[in-house]
Amino acid sequence: MQRSIVPLFALLSACTCFMVALEHTPIVYASTLENRVEQRRLARLGTAAVRYTAHASKAHTLPTIYERVQARRMTRQRQVPSTPSIKSQVISGINMERAKRGIGALQYNQKLERAAQLHAQDMIDRNYFDHESPEGTRVEDRTKAAGYGLLSAQECHCVLRIFRGENIAKGQQTVQAVIHDWMESPSHREAMLLPHYNDVGVGIAGDIWVLNLGGIDINPSDL
């Protein structure tokens, strides 16, 4: 049952899952690249996905992209969030809820945090509360602009399934309050507990909270 939201608090959630066809171009953008490649078969959860393909020249072999993504993953695990006393608590609290259900932990991602923080501050500065900015930019646009999900066509010969999502909240004064309110809302709870999300970034400005989520499945391509 959808819980009632009192006037002081507001919640919004957005999730997308898609694939796009990629031609042989110097640089292409994927919505949420740089996730762990170990999860080869993700739960579809009733969401349709379109195949995303990228072709490399014959001079580049398949292990190149795996090695590069693995290296990025190891670097990502060594990163720590800014303002850790608050943002790390948000990530830890969400991971506790995932652990209760046997779902893998989210890994902090600096680029997702940057996108989330910029969106939170923009909502404060321009006095709006929405997943979409006044110019029409959404989470996929913001994460790309932050540098999350860049892929060179010369480095990949693979099929990608791309997932991304965003929760926002307003008015909560503590980490416990925002996680509680998100968990009480079916759409927000679903976003935080989806197993195909592996990366996370948190943005906080004033009383606005932004949670950016990302996930990707990489498979070899027969093309």
N, C-alpha and C positions, 0 to 999 in steps of 0.2 A: 504493500500500500504506500502511495506517495505521501510523505509527511508534509504537513503544513509548514510554511515558512513564515515566521513572524516578520513584521515590517523591517526590523533592524538588520535582517540577514537576507542574503540572496545567493542563489547557486545557479550555475549554468554548466552544462556538459556538452562536449562535441567529440564525436569519434568518426574517423573515416578509415576505409581500407580500400586501396586501389592499386592497380598496376598500370603502367603506360608502356607503349612501344617506343623503343629508343633506336634512332638511326645512328650511323657512324659519324659522330660529331666530336669535336675536341673535348668539350666539357658538357656533362649533362647533370641534371639535378634529380635526385630521388628524395622523396619526402622525409624518410627517416632511415638513412643508411647508417652504418657504423654500429650496428647492434651485434650481439653475439651470434656467431654462425653455427654454434652447436645445435640449436633447435632447428632441425631440418624439416620437421613436419609439425606445423602448428595447428591447434584446434581452430576449425573454421567458425564455430559458434554461429552458424547460420548467416554469415556475412559473405557476400559474393566478392570474388577478387578476379582481376583481369591480369593476364600474364605480362610481366615486364621483362624485356630482354635487352641485353647489351652485347655487342659483338666486338671482339678484340682482333687485332691483326695477328697473323700466324706467328709473329715474332714473340708474342706474349702467350704464356701458357696459363692454364687454370690455377695452379698453385699460387701464382702471383697475387691474385685478389684475395685468396684465403690468407696468405701470409700477411698481407697488408692490413686486412680487417682484424686479424688476430693481434697484430702489433698495436693497432689503435685501441682494441679492447683492453689490452694490458695497460696501456697508458691511461685509459679512462678509469680503470679501477684504482689507479694511484692518485686520481684527482680528489679534491675535497671541496665541498660547497663553500661559497662565501657565506658570511654570517652563519657559521655552522651551528651556533646555539639554537637557532630557529629553524633554518632550512633542513639541517640534518635531522632534526627532531621530526619534521614532517615526513621525510623519506623513511626514517626508522619506524614511525608509527604506521605508515602504509605497509611497509614490509612485514610488520608484525601481523597485520590483518591477512596478508597474503600467506604468511607462514602457517597461520591457524588452519588454512584451507589447503595446505600442501602445494602452494604456488611459489615458484621461484622468486627470489628477491630482485627488485629493481636496482640497477646500477646508476649512480650519479653520472650525469653527462653535462659538461660545462657549456656546450653549445645550446642544449635544450634549456639550461638555466638562463643563459643570456637572452634567448627568445622570450622566455616566461617573464623575466624581470623587465625587459623593455615593454612588454604588453601591459604588465601591471602598472608601471609608471605612466605609460601613455593614457591609461584609463583614468588615473588620478589627475594628470595634467589637463586632460580635455573633458573631464567630467562625464564619462559614459561607462557603461558596464555591459559588455557584450563580447562574444567570441570574435565578432567582426568589427574591424575599425571603421571609422567614418568613411575611409577611402575604399573599404571593401576587402582589406587584407585579412586572411584567416591564419590558423595555426600552421598550415602547410607553407604559406608564404613567409611567415615569420621565422620558422625553423630553417628554411632555405637561406634567408637573408643572414641568419646567424652562422651560416657555414655548416649546418648539420645535413648530411646526406649528399655530399658531392662525390661524383663518380666519373672517372675518365673512361671513355669508351675503349681506349686502347689497352686498358688494364683489366677488363672484365669480359668473360665469356660465360654468362650465367643467367639464371632466371631468378628474379627477386619478387617476393611478396612483401608489400610495404604496408605498415600500419601506423597510425598516429592518432592521438587523442589529446583532449585538453579539458580540465576541470577549472572553473573559476568560482570564487566565493567572495562575499563582501560582508563586513560587519563583525566577523568573529574576532575575538580579542586574544585567543590562545590557540596553540597548536592542537590541543585536545578538542577544542570546540570545532575547529574547521574539519578535522578528521571525522569527528562524530557526525557533523551535519552532512558531509559527503557520504558517509556510510549509511545514513538514514535515507538518502535519496537513491532510488533504484538505478537511475542512469549513471550517477556519479560512482556509486559502489561498483557497478559493472565495469566501468572504465578502469578503476583502480585495481580490479582483480582479474582482468583479462590476462591469461598466461602468455599471449603473444606480445605483450609489452615487456621490454627488457631494460629500457633506458628511461631516466626521469630527470627533470629539472624543475626547480621551484622558484617562483618570483613573488616578492612581497613588496608592496608599496602602500603606505597608509594602512587602511583596513581592507585592502584588496589582496587576495591570494590567487596565484595562478600555478597550476600544475600541468606541465607538458609531459606527455608520455610518447614513447616511440618503440617500434619493434619491426624486425625484418627477418625473412626467411630466405637464405641463399641456397640455390641448388645449381648443379652443373647444367649447362645447356647442350642439347644435341645438335644445335644449329651450327 
